[in-house]
Amino acid sequence: MTIHDPSLGSQAITRLSQLDDLEACVVIYLRLWCAGPVGRCAMRSDLANGLGAPRAAMATDAFAAMFSMLTRHPRNPLRHNALQSACLHPDETSFARFVAQAASGDREGALWLALPMVRADLAPQLTAAATDFGLRIRQMLVQRPDTTPYLH
């Protein structure tokens, strides 16, 4: 089930298992990044396993750019749950939806989702980084549909 699933109606997404693979990866990577150097190393390793070292480095750079904008110029701080939590914080759901929207090619829709996250002048840059990151995650999931157990 995805957050775009109309069968959910107005039901809130509250569990990691309710997200599609791309969105779940985004949330897991957000949590890993926020876990500090060890988590970032695990994220880079997982990306390298799925994309190869050069493309993993580009994906990591795109994520780092997004995270930098989100932490240096936030409208509100981006909150997240613990790495092993099956529950989602609403901010995690919004962030995953934003990256998925950007990766889908709907730039305008992604820009609208970026506006509550950062200053308006940074929304296009945030969207560009999200598009880059999201497309690389999508590529990884297509190349490796049986994603690593670490992510699920």
SETI-23979 format. One record per residue (C-alpha): chain; z, y, x. Coordinates in steps of 0.001 Angstrom, whole numbers, always signed. Each point is the difference from the previous one (the first is absolute). Layout:
<atoms>
mol | zz | yy | xx
A | Z | Y | X
...
</atoms>
This chain:
<atoms>
mol | zz | yy | xx
A | +0 | +0 | +0
A | -747 | +3466 | +1293
A | +1385 | +3374 | -862
A | -3387 | +744 | -1561
A | +322 | -2970 | -2371
A | -305 | +1339 | -3556
A | +2035 | -2927 | -1316
A | +3066 | +1644 | +1548
A | -232 | +2877 | -2438
A | +2792 | +2434 | +743
A | +2076 | -2669 | +1749
A | +1167 | +1144 | +3420
A | -960 | -1949 | +3096
A | +3297 | -1119 | +1447
A | -751 | -3109 | +2072
A | -2090 | -505 | +3104
A | -1577 | -3054 | -1638
A | -1552 | +2257 | -2665
A | -2212 | +1726 | +2568
A | -3389 | -1231 | +1149
A | -365 | -1090 | +3631
A | -1152 | +3380 | +1331
A | +2829 | +1867 | -1699
A | +2562 | -2592 | +1111
A | -1212 | +334 | +3605
A | +343 | +3776 | -216
A | +3609 | -302 | -1193
A | +887 | -2599 | +2633
A | -1564 | +2104 | +2747
A | +1836 | +3090 | -1240
A | +3278 | -1894 | +168
A | -799 | -1393 | +3450
A | -937 | +3446 | +1307
A | +3243 | +1460 | -1317
A | +1993 | -2853 | +1589
A | -561 | +1566 | +3418
A | -1590 | -1240 | +3229
A | +495 | -3708 | -724
A | -1556 | +349 | -3453
A | -2898 | +2037 | +1362
A | -637 | -2661 | +2610
A | -40 | -2667 | -2730
A | -2440 | +2112 | -2018
A | -2330 | +443 | +3004
A | +177 | -3724 | +733
A | -839 | -935 | -3573
A | -2912 | +2435 | -68
A | -1264 | -1318 | +3354
A | +95 | -3554 | -1365
A | -2064 | +1048 | -2997
A | -2348 | +2591 | +1480
A | -60 | -448 | +3749
A | +1619 | +2396 | +2436
A | -2484 | +2926 | -112
A | -164 | +248 | -3808
A | +3748 | -616 | -259
A | +570 | +2991 | +2278
A | -2199 | +2156 | -2258
A | +1878 | -1193 | -3092
A | +3325 | +736 | +1672
A | -1205 | +3474 | +993
A | -1073 | +703 | -3596
A | +3380 | -1160 | -1311
A | +1824 | +2077 | +2620
A | -1994 | +3076 | -1036
A | +886 | -587 | -3657
A | +3653 | -559 | +757
A | +156 | +3082 | +2208
A | -1343 | +2207 | -2796
A | +2326 | -1621 | -2528
A | +3066 | +605 | +2144
A | -850 | +3403 | +1480
A | -1389 | +1681 | -3115
A | +1394 | -1853 | -3010
A | +423 | +1424 | -3445
A | +2693 | -2661 | -404
A | +1196 | -2580 | +2527
A | -1775 | -3369 | -281
A | +2624 | -2611 | -859
A | -280 | -3744 | +451
A | +2028 | -3145 | -430
A | +1110 | -2407 | +2719
A | -2642 | -2195 | +1615
A | +1089 | -3218 | -1693
A | +524 | +1542 | -3445
A | -2142 | -1408 | -2799
A | +601 | +3194 | -1978
A | -2086 | +3140 | +323
A | +1128 | +3579 | +196
A | -2223 | +2217 | -2196
A | -1083 | +1895 | +3136
A | -1287 | -3246 | +1508
A | -2013 | -704 | -3128
A | -1502 | +3496 | +63
A | -830 | -261 | +3690
A | -1652 | -3413 | -424
A | -1986 | +1269 | -2981
A | -1107 | +3046 | +1995
A | -1279 | -2084 | +2932
A | -1741 | -2462 | -2339
A | -1645 | +2870 | -1886
A | -1186 | +1568 | +3264
A | -1384 | -3334 | +1219
A | -1845 | -504 | -3289
A | -2138 | +3061 | +734
A | +1484 | +2178 | -2745
A | +698 | +2990 | +2243
A | +739 | +2376 | -2870
A | +2466 | -2404 | -1598
A | +1668 | -573 | +3361
A | +253 | +3746 | +592
A | +1826 | +389 | -3309
A | +2435 | -2724 | +1067
A | +503 | +1697 | +3388
A | +953 | +3373 | -1456
A | +3568 | -951 | -998
A | +540 | -1492 | +3465
A | -994 | +2835 | +2372
A | -1014 | +3644 | +17
A | -3323 | +586 | -1752
A | -1756 | +1044 | +3215
A | +882 | -3378 | +1573
A | -1055 | -2176 | -2937
A | -3610 | -434 | +1251
A | +1216 | -1052 | +3468
A | +2525 | -2401 | -1501
A | -2698 | -1451 | -2237
A | -2386 | -466 | +2934
A | +2661 | -1882 | +1982
A | +867 | -2105 | -3069
A | -3674 | -837 | -501
A | -333 | -1130 | +3616
A | +3188 | -2055 | -116
A | -699 | -1485 | -3425
A | -3538 | -1037 | +904
A | +1244 | -1741 | +3133
A | +2638 | -1879 | -1998
A | -2637 | -971 | -2563
A | -2229 | -1225 | +2848
A | +2871 | -2055 | +1396
A | +681 | -1581 | -3377
A | -3668 | -924 | -441
A | -221 | -1482 | +3496
A | +3325 | -1762 | -365
A | +606 | -702 | -3703
A | +2933 | -2248 | +899
A | +2072 | +2916 | +1323
A | +2837 | -830 | +2318
A | +3196 | -1329 | -1540
A | +1767 | +3059 | +1451
A | -1609 | +2163 | -2645
A | +857 | -2126 | -3024
</atoms>
